[in-house]
Amino acid sequence: MNRKILVITTAIIILTMVVIFANEATNIVTDVPKTVNSVELSDKLFKALSIAGLGFAAGGGAAGIGLLSKAFIEGIYRNPETTNKMLVWYFIAFALIEAQVLYTLFFVFQLFFAK
């Protein structure tokens, strides 16, 4: 029951953010002064979306690491003799999850600071 409430609440928050962001983007596009270049505007919007993507990647990485840690602790409680073997795989999985977030970070920096 709690998981359903969490999923529904998260979906409502994300949909609300999308509607607000779409409304703001529409206001930006319709209220463009004559001096602003449309390429400049799309560049700013692209940078904003890339930063939002970085936030989603960081949140997904954090959720993945949390689930990985939960499974690792449960595995230790179930079979304490295999702690050393599980620890190796834990660090490998942790590094792979964190690498995905770092790849996204570097990609966003490249997009953000590219001319």
C-alpha positions in Angstrom: 0.0 0.0 0.0 2.8 2.4 0.9 4.6 1.7 -2.3 1.5 2.5 -4.4 1.1 5.8 -2.6 4.7 6.6 -3.1 4.5 5.9 -6.9 1.3 7.8 -7.3 2.7 10.8 -5.4 5.9 10.8 -7.4 3.9 10.6 -10.7 1.8 13.5 -9.6 4.8 15.6 -8.7 6.6 14.8 -12.0 3.5 15.5 -14.1 3.0 18.8 -12.2 6.6 19.8 -12.9 6.2 18.9 -16.6 3.0 21.0 -16.9 4.6 24.0 -15.1 7.8 23.7 -17.2 5.8 23.4 -20.4 3.8 26.5 -19.4 6.9 28.4 -18.6 8.5 27.4 -21.9 5.3 28.5 -23.8 5.5 31.9 -22.0 9.1 32.2 -22.9 8.5 31.4 -26.6 5.4 33.7 -26.9 7.0 36.6 -25.0 10.2 36.7 -27.0 11.4 40.2 -27.7 12.6 41.1 -31.1 16.2 41.3 -29.9 16.4 37.7 -28.7 17.5 35.1 -31.2 15.5 31.9 -31.3 18.7 29.9 -31.4 19.7 31.6 -28.1 16.4 30.6 -26.6 16.6 27.0 -27.7 20.1 26.8 -26.4 19.0 28.0 -23.0 16.1 25.5 -23.0 18.4 22.7 -24.1 20.8 23.5 -21.2 17.9 23.6 -18.7 16.7 20.2 -19.9 20.2 18.8 -19.7 20.5 19.9 -16.1 17.1 18.3 -15.4 18.4 15.1 -17.0 21.4 15.2 -14.7 19.0 15.5 -11.7 17.0 12.4 -12.9 20.3 10.5 -13.4 21.5 11.4 -9.9 18.1 10.4 -8.4 18.1 7.1 -10.3 21.7 6.4 -9.2 20.8 7.1 -5.6 17.8 4.8 -5.8 19.9 2.1 -7.4 22.6 2.4 -4.7 20.0 2.3 -2.0 18.4 -0.9 -3.4 21.9 -2.4 -3.9 22.8 -1.7 -0.3 19.5 -3.1 0.9 20.1 -6.4 -1.0 23.7 -6.6 0.3 22.7 -6.2 3.9 19.9 -8.8 3.4 22.4 -11.2 1.8 24.8 -10.8 4.8 22.0 -11.6 7.2 20.9 -14.7 5.3 24.4 -16.1 4.7 27.1 -14.4 6.8 29.9 -16.8 5.4 29.7 -15.2 2.0 30.3 -11.6 3.1 33.7 -11.3 1.5 32.5 -12.6 -1.9 29.4 -10.4 -1.8 31.5 -7.4 -0.8 33.5 -7.6 -4.0 30.3 -7.7 -6.1 28.8 -4.9 -4.1 31.7 -2.6 -4.9 31.7 -3.6 -8.6 27.9 -2.8 -8.8 28.3 0.3 -6.8 31.1 1.5 -9.2 29.0 0.8 -12.2 26.0 2.6 -10.9 28.1 5.6 -9.9 29.8 5.6 -13.3 26.5 6.0 -15.0 25.8 9.2 -13.0 29.3 10.5 -13.7 29.0 9.8 -17.4 25.8 11.9 -17.4 27.5 14.6 -15.4 30.4 14.8 -17.9 28.0 14.8 -20.8 25.9 17.6 -19.3 29.1 19.6 -18.6 30.1 19.1 -22.3 26.7 20.3 -23.5 26.5 23.1 -21.0 29.9 24.6 -21.7 30.2 23.9 -25.4 29.8 26.8 -27.7 
